[in-house]
Amino acid sequence: MRNYIGYIIDYSDGALTERKRKWFELELVQNEVLRNEFNLFEQINSTMRGKSDLNEIRREPELKEVDILTKQMVSDFQRNPEKFEPAKTFVESSLIQNQIDLELQKDLNLTSDEIKKHNLNDITKGWVDEWNSADQKESTETVNRRSFINSSLSDNIQHDTTPTIRNKKNLAIRIIGFSAAALIAALFVIKTLAPSNNPEDIYSDFYKPLNAYTSITRNSANTVDPFSNAVEKYKQGQFQVAGAMFSDLIYEDPSNISYRFFSGLSQMELDNYEQSIQLFSEVISKNGEFQKEAKWYLSLSYIKTNNLQKASVLLNELSQEKGYYQSLAQDLLERMK
């Protein structure tokens, strides 16, 4: 068997010439062994990157302490959830208060801009210099300014007493409730990060379009090969056009498995899952090309339509077959439990 590893690496790195790239992509369409090797290489690359990021996190000295505290918080919450209702209320009210603070900061910034724009700092400095001048008697205008400012301050003191007390009370509540709020926030995060076994969520996490490969080829009359053209439309995200082109190809050659498989992929992107189920089932029944790929995408179509039992049957088959989809099927089965 030919060794493709050098081509796989160079293709992934974008180091192939245009001629070799087209040849390699055509091989990927026609050669199932190469396709499995390339998909496995991509999976290993992705896994290694993920492990590298995970190792960076594991080296953090605070991770063990955070892990212990988190388990304690979850355990405490599960035993007595009512205990954390005040903290939950506080977190929600804090979010509202943060919005108010942002609006206040916006107003302060606008005021600061106005002060700079009209040079008010220099004007008020002049007033202060005038008041502090020992050799100059206060003018009537200065007396009026002082009277106005003093009266304004008196009004502020009179009207702001209650808000000041309330703000101090709010500050005390914030300080007292900080630990409880941190706990509730952590629990919200944990709940958010916990993987859901809802079919919609599972589908979203595991589905991705096929990394389709083909080269545009032309015959002696300089006409584009219809199948390559249809696959190219699929790669470009023109799924409606691709679906119509694959349907025409199936009509012309009903025995061609590749046409049915790519037509199924296009129908999935168009949310026509009943059609994709029919097309993938026909591909599998032919027992030819794209068997594993068809089983994988058929299982996802079943999950999307909430037929988990049929999806499990296919995934169990894939989990026993060596290749790219084996570990994916095992992970998906574990998620469905």
Secondary structure, 3 states (H helix, E strand, C coil): CCCCHHHHHHHHCCCCCHHHHHHHHHHHHHCHHHHHHHHHHHHHHHHHHHHHHHHHHHCCCCHHHHHHHHHHHHHHHHHCHHHHHHHHHHHHHHHHHHHHHHHHHHHHHHHHHHHHHCCHHHHHHHHHHHHHCCCCCCCHHHHHHHHHHHHHHHHHHHHCHHHHHHHHHHHHHHHHCHHHHHHHHHHHHHHHHCCCCCHHHHHHHHCCCCCCCCCCCECCCCCECHHHHHHHHHHCCCHHHHHHHHHHHHHHCCCCHHHHHHHHHHHHHCCCHHHHHHHHHHHHHHCCCCHHHHHHHHHHHHHHCCCHHHHHHHHHHHHHCCCHHHHHHHHHHHHHC
